[in-house]
Structure formats: structure tokens, C-alpha cells
Amino acid sequence: MFRIKTKTGQVEISKEIVVVLLMDLFAAAYAIAARGLSSASLMFPGFLLAGILIFSILCIKQSIHFRRESPAEADGEEIGFGVTGKLVAFVLLVLATLLCFNFLGAVLSVFLFLLVSMIILGVKNKLALILVPVVMVTFVYLVFKVWLAVPLPAGLLTFLK
């Protein structure tokens, strides 16, 4: 937790906001790189970027809190922003997913990424652990492969070509 002292209390910012800001950074980089594409080509990415923006605003709103406290309580507080195990795990998971994307294929990589990220976040419901990645991978496959006819890396699942 990152804490900033003010006259009437303190502002608390959760460490998980780093993941949201990294996601925003990648989305902004994509938006800048895709400026030259036609409007038809930008239709789905536009919806995706709008969704990322709305998700980011909601996450940032939940990550920042203002707490009023007496001056005696505020003296013992320290300002810190450390690297947690979850943050390191997510960075390594993203790197592993990017490195294995062509080898494992898009469908398997996204499924494993979602499954492992939900485990890292502490999701205990076994039905949700399987159902969410399956639904998301099916959605991604149907949108990109079937609807937009975008070739996805098949990797080990070459029968999906």
C-alpha cells in the first residue's frame, strides 16, 4: 500500500494499480500504432480499447482511498511501495505467455494465462477456474477466427487452422 499524508488524513493507493497502469500503457501503445488502419479494421479493437478504458477507470477508482485519521495515528505510518510476489508472478506469467504464444498457439496460451492468473489471484471456485477461461477462449476464437477471419497462431493445436 502506498500512502501519501495530507493535512486531514492520508490517501491510500493499492499496489495492484501497477497492473492496471501497465495494461493502459500497452493499450495506448496499440492505439498509437493502429492509427493508420481503416475504420473497419479498428472496429473491434476500438470496442476492446473502450472496454479497457472503462475497466481501468473502475479499477483506479477502487484502488485509491482517502482515510481521515488523527495526527497521533498518522505519525506511525510509513510510505512504501514494494514489489509483491503477485506482481512478480504476473510479470513472469505475461512474459511466459508472450514467449509461448507461437509455440502453444493463441487458444492454449490465452487459456493457460487466464487459468494461472486466476490461481495467482486466489480464486478457489473450481467451476469458475475452468468456466471463465473456456468462455473467454471461445469468445476470442469466435471473434477473431470466425467473425473477423484473422489467422491466429495455432501452435500445438494445428487442427484449428
C-alpha positions in Angstrom: 0.0 0.0 0.0 1.3 3.4 -1.0 0.3 6.2 1.5 0.5 9.9 1.0 -0.1 12.1 4.0 -2.3 15.1 3.8 -3.4 17.7 6.3 -6.6 15.9 7.2 -5.6 12.3 6.8 -3.9 10.2 4.1 -4.5 8.9 0.6 -4.0 5.2 0.2 -3.2 3.7 -3.2 -3.1 -0.1 -3.6 0.0 -1.7 -5.2 -2.2 -3.6 -7.7 -2.8 -0.3 -9.6 0.6 -1.0 -11.3 -1.0 -3.9 -13.3 -3.8 -1.5 -14.4 -1.4 1.2 -15.4 0.7 -1.4 -17.4 -2.4 -2.5 -19.2 -3.2 1.1 -20.0 0.3 1.6 -21.3 0.0 -1.4 -23.7 -3.4 -0.2 -24.8 -2.2 3.3 -25.5 0.8 1.9 -27.5 -1.5 -0.2 -29.6 -3.8 2.8 -30.2 -0.9 4.8 -31.4 0.4 2.0 -33.6 -3.0 1.3 -35.1 -3.8 4.9 -36.1 -3.2 4.2 -39.8 -5.6 1.3 -40.1 -9.0 1.7 -41.7 -12.1 2.4 -39.7 -13.4 -1.1 -40.5 -10.2 -2.6 -39.2 -10.4 -0.6 -36.0 -14.0 -1.6 -35.2 -13.3 -4.5 -32.8 -10.0 -3.0 -31.3 -12.0 0.2 -30.7 -14.5 -1.7 -28.6 -11.7 -3.5 -26.9 -9.9 -0.3 -26.1 -13.1 1.3 -24.8 -13.6 -1.7 -22.5 -10.0 -1.4 -21.2 -10.5 2.3 -20.6 -13.8 1.7 -18.6 -12.2 -1.2 -16.7 -9.2 0.9 -15.9 -11.2 3.8 -14.6 -13.2 1.5 -12.3 -10.0 -0.2 -11.1 -8.3 3.1 -10.4 -11.4 4.3 -8.6 -11.3 1.2 -6.3 -7.5 1.4 -5.8 -7.5 5.0 -4.4 -8.9 5.7 -0.9 -8.9 8.7 1.3 -8.8 8.0 5.1 -9.2 10.6 7.8 -7.3 10.0 10.9 -6.0 11.7 14.0 -2.4 13.1 13.9 -1.3 10.6 16.5 -2.2 7.7 14.3 -0.5 9.2 11.2 2.9 9.6 12.9 3.5 5.8 12.9 2.7 5.3 9.2 5.4 4.9 6.7 5.4 5.4 2.9 6.3 2.4 0.9 5.7 0.8 -2.4 7.2 -2.7 -2.5 7.3 -5.4 -5.1 5.0 -8.2 -4.1 5.1 -11.9 -5.1 1.8 -11.5 -7.1 3.3 -8.6 -9.1 6.4 -10.6 -10.0 4.3 -13.7 -10.8 2.1 -11.6 -13.2 5.1 -10.1 -14.9 6.7 -13.6 -15.4 3.3 -15.0 -16.5 2.9 -12.3 -19.2 6.5 -12.9 -20.4 5.9 -16.7 -20.5 2.7 -16.2 -22.4 4.3 -13.9 -24.9 7.2 -16.3 -25.4 5.0 -19.4 -25.8 2.3 -17.7 -28.0 3.6 -19.1 -31.3 4.6 -22.5 -29.9 1.5 -23.3 -27.9 -0.9 -21.2 -30.0 -3.3 -18.4 -29.2 -6.1 -20.6 -27.8 -3.9 -22.6 -25.5 -1.8 -19.6 -24.4 -4.8 -17.5 -23.5 -6.5 -20.4 -21.7 -3.4 -21.1 -19.6 -2.8 -17.4 -19.0 -6.3 -16.9 -17.6 -6.2 -20.1 -15.6 -2.9 -19.3 -13.9 -3.7 -15.7 -13.4 -7.0 -16.7 -11.6 -5.0 -19.1 -9.4 -2.5 -16.4 -8.6 -5.3 -14.1 -7.6 -6.6 -16.8 -5.3 -9.8 -17.9 -7.0 -10.9 -21.1 -5.2 -14.1 -21.9 -7.1 -13.2 -24.8 -9.4 -16.1 -24.2 -11.7 -15.0 -20.6 -12.2 -11.4 -21.7 -12.7 -12.4 -23.7 -15.7 -15.5 -21.9 -17.0 -14.1 -18.4 -17.3 -11.0 -19.4 -19.4 -13.1 -21.7 -21.6 -15.7 -19.0 -22.2 -13.1 -16.3 -22.9 -11.1 -18.5 -25.2 -14.2 -19.5 -27.1 -15.2 -15.8 -27.4 -11.7 -14.8 -28.6 -11.7 -17.7 -31.1 -15.2 -16.9 -32.5 -14.5 -13.2 -32.8 -11.0 -13.4 -34.3 -11.0 -16.6 -36.3 -14.7 -17.0 -37.3 -16.1 -13.5 -37.4 -13.1 -11.4 -38.4 -11.2 -14.2 -40.2 -8.0 -13.2 -38.5 -5.4 -16.1 -38.6 -4.4 -17.0 -35.0 -1.2 -18.8 -34.2 -2.3 -22.5 -34.0 0.8 -23.9 -32.3 0.2 -27.3 -30.9 -3.5 -27.1 -31.9 -2.9 -27.1 -35.7 -6.3 -28.6 -36.4 -7.8 -25.1 -35.6 -6.4 -23.7 -38.8 
